[in-house]
């Protein structure tokens, strides 16, 4: 959905559920836009039936009503000009009834991101990066990710773009392009703080991938047996590491003979390979108790860590063939702490400076890529201006 300037449509009023869409003790509906105060007056009556003061900072206690029927007892926070938070009981039916009532008064029901975009436009004007930051911060996977985003509005991306624009006449095009390229490179690591990493556990059948996955989860999500090939489909879980958050994927065992065994195994192999190809990091798990044929790692073109599992049962010198491998026992937990450290080292998040200049939306990335491809300073000037003040997408 494309967000456009609300100054072009001052009569538009928006409302959206800003808490989870599930049963809860309390749910919050945000109502914003010119005319929202009149709507509050039309659908709300105070608990003492007296006139209400809807000026900024006021808290109202009363009922949302439709005609002569009370829908729910609510508390409304008057958070600013044309900005109200309706806090009701968390029953989804009550929430739906309130949203339908607002809709009948001409309110457009939307997602929280557009509400934030509206509020951002009121706060920051045409500063697109600041508006996008207010939205992105609420979705950041980690606190450091939120800090990285916030930095871009004070220094970071805004400062770099402003500098380019003000000094465009005396700068070389190649210097601006190099700066844009560096921002894009640094953004790849920053994304691991903002969105989280994708870590795929892969390897031959019966190497202990599911046991490792369950240990990392802290509970048994995957079925574990001594039968090779038990895992046919992939499972995933989000796990908080020391510096960032990662979604771990447990995949079917990889093997050349399995891909042609039957339709189910072939599909399991295809899904596992697809996950590996899109991973930020692959943990390639091998059974340290078995002397196996040389492992074909051609599929592992992404960053990878070799993990030797079952080291508590070690009966061979197979471990010497992989001196760089992380040695663990997924069953006992031995070496897991060291593995987590190695994962974050491999992702390059351990020493990342959270005050680096990065981009954090697809729109910003597209503008920087266009700057790198531009041929003239006139084109670059237009693109930098669009980066700073362009249309925000939510």
C-alpha positions as CSV (number, residue, x, y, z in Angstrom):
1,X,0.0,0.0,0.0
2,X,1.4,3.4,-0.9
3,X,1.3,6.2,1.7
4,X,0.6,9.7,0.3
5,X,0.7,13.1,1.9
6,X,-2.4,13.7,4.0
7,X,-2.2,17.4,3.3
8,X,-3.7,16.5,-0.1
9,X,-6.7,14.9,1.6
10,X,-7.2,16.7,4.9
11,X,-10.7,15.2,5.5
12,X,-9.4,11.6,5.6
13,X,-9.8,9.9,9.0
14,X,-8.0,6.6,9.6
15,X,-8.3,3.9,12.3
16,X,-6.4,0.8,12.9
17,X,-5.9,-1.9,15.6
18,X,-2.4,-1.3,17.1
19,X,-2.3,-4.3,19.4
20,X,-2.3,-8.0,18.4
21,X,-5.2,-9.4,16.4
22,X,-6.0,-12.0,19.1
23,X,-7.8,-12.4,22.4
24,X,-6.3,-10.1,25.0
25,X,-7.1,-8.2,28.2
26,X,-7.0,-4.9,26.4
27,X,-6.9,-3.8,22.8
28,X,-6.0,-0.4,21.4
29,X,-7.5,1.3,18.3
30,X,-5.8,4.4,17.0
31,X,-8.0,7.1,15.4
32,X,-6.2,9.8,13.5
33,X,-6.9,12.5,10.9
34,X,-8.8,15.7,10.5
35,X,-12.3,15.2,11.8
36,X,-11.4,12.5,14.3
37,X,-12.4,14.7,17.2
38,X,-15.9,15.1,15.8
39,X,-16.2,11.3,15.5
40,X,-15.1,10.8,19.1
41,X,-17.9,13.2,20.1
42,X,-20.4,11.2,18.1
43,X,-19.6,7.7,19.4
44,X,-18.4,8.4,23.0
45,X,-20.2,9.4,26.2
46,X,-18.4,9.9,29.5
47,X,-19.2,7.7,32.5
48,X,-20.9,10.6,34.2
49,X,-22.7,11.7,31.0
50,X,-21.1,15.2,31.3
51,X,-19.6,17.1,28.4
52,X,-16.1,15.9,27.5
53,X,-12.8,17.8,27.1
54,X,-10.8,16.3,24.2
55,X,-7.8,18.6,24.3
56,X,-4.3,17.1,24.2
57,X,-3.3,15.1,27.3
58,X,-6.8,14.4,28.5
59,X,-7.9,10.9,29.5
60,X,-11.6,10.0,28.9
61,X,-13.5,7.2,30.7
62,X,-16.8,6.2,29.4
63,X,-18.6,4.2,26.7
64,X,-18.5,3.7,23.0
65,X,-22.1,3.6,21.9
66,X,-24.1,3.0,18.7
67,X,-27.5,4.7,18.9
68,X,-29.0,3.6,22.2
69,X,-26.6,0.6,22.6
70,X,-23.4,0.6,24.5
71,X,-20.7,-1.4,22.7
72,X,-18.0,-1.3,25.4
73,X,-16.6,0.6,28.3
74,X,-13.4,2.3,27.2
75,X,-10.6,4.6,28.1
76,X,-9.6,7.1,25.4
77,X,-6.3,8.9,25.4
78,X,-6.2,12.3,23.7
79,X,-2.6,12.0,22.4
80,X,-2.5,15.0,20.2
81,X,-4.3,17.1,17.6
82,X,-6.6,14.6,15.7
83,X,-4.9,11.7,17.4
84,X,-6.9,9.4,19.8
85,X,-6.2,6.0,21.4
86,X,-9.3,4.0,22.1
87,X,-8.5,1.3,24.7
88,X,-11.2,-1.3,24.9
89,X,-11.7,-4.9,26.1
90,X,-9.6,-7.3,24.1
91,X,-12.5,-9.5,22.9
92,X,-12.1,-9.6,19.0
93,X,-15.9,-9.2,18.6
94,X,-15.9,-6.0,20.6
95,X,-12.9,-4.7,18.6
96,X,-14.7,-5.5,15.3
97,X,-17.9,-3.8,16.5
98,X,-16.0,-0.6,17.3
99,X,-14.1,-0.7,14.0
100,X,-17.4,-1.2,12.1
101,X,-19.0,1.7,14.0
102,X,-16.1,4.0,13.1
103,X,-16.3,2.8,9.5
104,X,-20.0,3.8,9.4
105,X,-18.9,7.3,10.3
106,X,-16.6,7.5,7.2
107,X,-13.4,6.3,8.8
108,X,-11.1,4.2,6.6
109,X,-9.8,1.1,8.5
110,X,-6.2,0.4,7.8
111,X,-3.0,-1.2,9.2
112,X,-0.8,0.3,12.0
113,X,2.0,1.2,9.5
114,X,-0.2,3.7,7.8
115,X,-1.3,5.2,11.1
116,X,2.4,5.6,12.0
117,X,3.0,7.2,8.6
118,X,0.3,9.7,9.1
119,X,1.6,10.6,12.6
120,X,5.1,10.8,11.2
121,X,4.0,13.2,8.5
122,X,2.5,15.5,11.1
123,X,5.7,15.4,13.2
124,X,8.4,15.5,10.4
125,X,6.7,17.0,7.4
126,X,8.3,15.8,4.2
127,X,11.3,14.1,5.9
128,X,10.7,10.6,4.4
129,X,13.5,8.9,6.2
130,X,12.3,10.0,9.6
131,X,8.7,8.8,8.8
132,X,10.1,5.5,7.7
133,X,12.2,5.2,10.8
134,X,9.1,5.6,13.1
135,X,7.5,2.7,11.3
136,X,10.6,0.5,11.1
137,X,11.6,0.9,14.7
138,X,8.3,-0.8,15.8
139,X,9.2,-3.8,13.7
140,X,12.8,-4.2,14.6
141,X,13.9,-7.6,15.8
142,X,16.4,-6.2,18.3
143,X,17.0,-3.2,20.5
144,X,20.3,-2.5,18.6
145,X,18.3,-2.7,15.4
146,X,16.0,0.1,16.7
147,X,19.1,2.1,17.7
148,X,20.6,1.7,14.2
149,X,17.4,3.0,12.6
150,X,17.0,5.9,15.0
151,X,20.6,7.0,14.2
152,X,19.8,7.4,10.5
153,X,17.3,10.2,11.3
154,X,19.8,12.3,13.4
155,X,23.1,11.6,11.7
156,X,23.5,8.6,9.5
157,X,21.6,8.4,6.2
158,X,20.0,11.9,6.5
159,X,23.3,13.5,7.2
160,X,25.1,11.7,4.4
161,X,22.3,12.6,1.9
162,X,22.3,16.2,3.0
163,X,26.1,16.4,2.7
164,X,26.0,15.1,-0.9
165,X,23.2,17.5,-1.8
166,X,24.9,20.6,-0.4
167,X,28.4,19.7,-1.8
168,X,27.3,18.2,-5.1
169,X,28.9,21.0,-7.2
170,X,32.4,20.3,-5.8
171,X,32.2,16.5,-5.3
172,X,33.2,13.9,-7.9
173,X,30.3,11.6,-9.0
174,X,32.5,8.6,-8.3
175,X,32.9,9.7,-4.6
176,X,29.1,9.8,-4.2
177,X,28.7,6.5,-5.9
178,X,31.4,4.9,-3.6
179,X,29.6,6.3,-0.6
180,X,26.3,4.9,-1.7
181,X,27.9,1.5,-2.3
182,X,29.4,1.5,1.2
183,X,26.0,2.3,2.7
184,X,24.5,-0.7,0.8
185,X,27.3,-3.0,2.0
186,X,27.0,-2.0,5.6
187,X,23.2,-2.3,5.4
188,X,23.5,-6.1,4.8
189,X,24.9,-6.6,8.3
190,X,22.6,-4.0,9.8
191,X,19.6,-6.0,8.4
192,X,20.6,-8.9,10.7
193,X,19.9,-6.6,13.7
194,X,16.8,-5.1,12.2
195,X,15.1,-8.1,10.6
196,X,17.1,-11.0,12.2
197,X,19.2,-13.6,10.5
198,X,18.2,-16.7,8.6
199,X,20.2,-19.7,9.8
200,X,19.6,-23.1,8.1
201,X,20.7,-26.3,9.7
202,X,21.6,-28.7,6.9
203,X,23.6,-31.9,6.4
204,X,23.4,-35.6,5.8
205,X,20.5,-37.7,7.2
206,X,20.8,-38.8,10.9
207,X,23.6,-36.3,11.7
208,X,21.7,-34.8,14.6
209,X,20.2,-31.7,12.9
210,X,16.8,-32.1,14.6
211,X,18.5,-32.7,18.0
212,X,20.5,-29.5,17.6
213,X,17.4,-27.6,16.5
214,X,15.5,-28.8,19.6
215,X,18.3,-27.9,21.9
216,X,18.5,-24.4,20.5
217,X,14.7,-24.0,20.8
218,X,14.8,-25.2,24.4
219,X,12.0,-27.7,23.7
220,X,11.3,-30.5,21.3
221,X,9.7,-29.1,18.2
222,X,11.2,-31.6,15.7
223,X,10.7,-35.4,15.9
224,X,14.0,-37.2,16.7
225,X,14.6,-40.9,16.0
226,X,17.6,-43.1,15.2
227,X,16.0,-43.7,11.7
228,X,17.8,-41.7,9.0
229,X,15.5,-39.4,7.1
230,X,12.9,-38.8,9.8
231,X,12.7,-35.1,8.9
232,X,10.8,-34.6,5.6
233,X,9.6,-31.1,6.0
234,X,11.3,-28.0,7.4
235,X,10.6,-26.4,10.8
236,X,11.6,-23.0,12.0
237,X,11.9,-21.1,15.3
238,X,13.1,-17.6,16.2
239,X,15.8,-17.7,18.8
240,X,17.5,-14.8,20.6
241,X,21.3,-14.9,20.4
242,X,23.7,-12.6,22.2
243,X,23.8,-9.8,19.7
244,X,20.9,-10.5,17.4
245,X,17.9,-12.7,16.7
246,X,17.9,-15.5,14.2
247,X,15.3,-17.8,12.7
248,X,16.7,-21.3,12.6
249,X,15.4,-23.8,10.1
250,X,15.6,-27.6,10.5
251,X,15.8,-29.3,7.1
252,X,15.6,-32.7,5.6
253,X,18.9,-34.5,5.3
254,X,20.8,-33.7,2.1
255,X,22.1,-36.6,-0.1
256,X,22.5,-37.3,-3.8
257,X,20.7,-40.7,-3.5
258,X,17.7,-39.1,-1.7
259,X,16.7,-36.7,-4.4
260,X,15.7,-39.6,-6.7
261,X,14.3,-42.0,-4.1
262,X,10.7,-41.0,-4.4
263,X,8.5,-37.9,-4.9
264,X,8.4,-37.0,-1.2
265,X,12.1,-37.3,-0.7
266,X,12.8,-35.3,-3.9
267,X,10.5,-32.5,-2.7
268,X,12.2,-32.5,0.7
269,X,15.6,-32.2,-1.0
270,X,14.3,-29.4,-3.2
271,X,13.0,-27.4,-0.1
272,X,16.2,-28.0,1.8
273,X,18.3,-26.7,-1.1
274,X,16.1,-23.7,-1.5
275,X,16.4,-22.8,2.1
276,X,20.2,-23.2,2.0
277,X,20.4,-20.9,-1.0
278,X,18.5,-18.1,0.7
279,X,20.2,-18.4,4.1
280,X,22.4,-15.8,5.8
281,X,24.4,-18.7,7.3
282,X,24.3,-22.5,7.0
283,X,25.2,-24.9,9.8
284,X,26.4,-28.0,8.0
285,X,26.1,-30.8,10.6
286,X,28.1,-34.0,10.3
287,X,28.2,-37.1,12.5
288,X,31.6,-37.2,14.2
289,X,31.3,-40.9,14.9
290,X,31.2,-42.0,11.3
291,X,33.8,-41.9,8.6
292,X,31.8,-40.7,5.6
293,X,32.5,-40.1,2.0
294,X,33.8,-36.6,1.1
295,X,31.0,-34.2,1.5
296,X,29.9,-32.3,-1.6
297,X,29.6,-28.7,-0.4
298,X,28.8,-27.3,-3.8
299,X,25.3,-26.4,-2.6
300,X,26.8,-24.3,0.2
301,X,27.9,-21.2,-1.6
302,X,26.5,-19.1,1.3
303,X,28.5,-18.6,4.5
304,X,28.7,-21.8,6.3
305,X,30.0,-23.4,9.6
306,X,30.9,-27.0,9.7
307,X,29.5,-28.5,12.8
308,X,30.7,-31.9,14.1
309,X,28.0,-33.4,16.2
310,X,28.0,-36.4,18.6
311,X,31.5,-35.6,19.8
312,X,30.6,-37.2,23.1
313,X,30.4,-40.6,21.2
314,X,33.6,-40.0,19.2
315,X,35.1,-43.3,18.0
316,X,37.1,-42.2,15.0
317,X,39.7,-39.7,13.7
318,X,37.1,-38.2,11.4
319,X,37.3,-35.0,13.4
320,X,40.8,-34.4,12.1
321,X,39.5,-34.0,8.6
322,X,37.7,-30.8,9.6
323,X,40.0,-28.9,12.0
324,X,38.0,-25.7,11.4
325,X,34.7,-27.4,12.5
326,X,32.8,-26.5,15.7
327,X,32.7,-29.6,17.9
328,X,29.4,-30.2,19.8
329,X,27.1,-32.7,21.3
330,X,23.5,-31.6,20.6
331,X,22.3,-34.3,23.0
332,X,24.3,-33.1,26.0
333,X,24.6,-29.4,25.0
334,X,28.4,-29.6,25.0
335,X,29.9,-26.9,22.7
336,X,26.6,-25.1,22.1
337,X,27.7,-21.9,23.7
338,X,30.8,-21.9,21.5
339,X,28.6,-22.6,18.5
340,X,26.5,-19.6,19.2
341,X,29.6,-17.4,19.5
342,X,30.8,-18.8,16.1
343,X,27.4,-18.2,14.5
344,X,27.5,-14.5,15.4
345,X,31.2,-14.2,14.4
346,X,30.3,-15.7,11.0
347,X,27.4,-13.3,10.6
348,X,29.8,-10.4,11.3
349,X,27.5,-8.9,13.9
350,X,29.8,-9.2,16.8
351,X,31.9,-6.1,16.1
352,X,29.4,-4.1,14.0
353,X,29.3,-0.4,14.8
354,X,25.6,0.5,15.3
355,X,26.3,4.1,14.4
356,X,27.2,3.3,10.8
357,X,25.3,4.9,8.0
358,X,22.8,2.4,6.5
359,X,19.5,2.2,4.6
360,X,16.7,0.2,6.2
361,X,13.8,0.2,3.6
362,X,13.4,-1.1,0.1
363,X,12.7,2.4,-1.1
364,X,16.0,3.7,0.3
365,X,17.9,0.8,-1.2
366,X,16.4,1.4,-4.6
367,X,17.3,5.1,-4.5
368,X,21.0,4.3,-3.5
369,X,21.2,1.7,-6.3
370,X,19.9,4.3,-8.8
371,X,22.5,6.8,-7.5
372,X,25.2,4.3,-8.3
373,X,23.9,3.8,-11.8
374,X,23.4,7.5,-12.5
375,X,25.4,9.3,-15.2
376,X,25.1,12.9,-14.4
377,X,25.0,15.2,-11.3
378,X,21.5,16.3,-12.3
379,X,20.3,12.8,-12.1
380,X,22.1,12.3,-8.7
381,X,20.6,15.5,-7.3
382,X,17.1,14.4,-8.2
383,X,17.7,10.9,-6.7
384,X,19.1,12.3,-3.4
385,X,16.1,14.7,-3.1
386,X,13.8,11.7,-3.7
387,X,15.7,9.7,-1.0
388,X,15.2,12.5,1.5
389,X,11.7,13.6,0.6
390,X,10.1,11.0,-1.6
391,X,6.9,9.0,-1.3
392,X,6.9,6.6,1.7
393,X,5.5,3.1,1.2
394,X,3.8,1.2,4.0
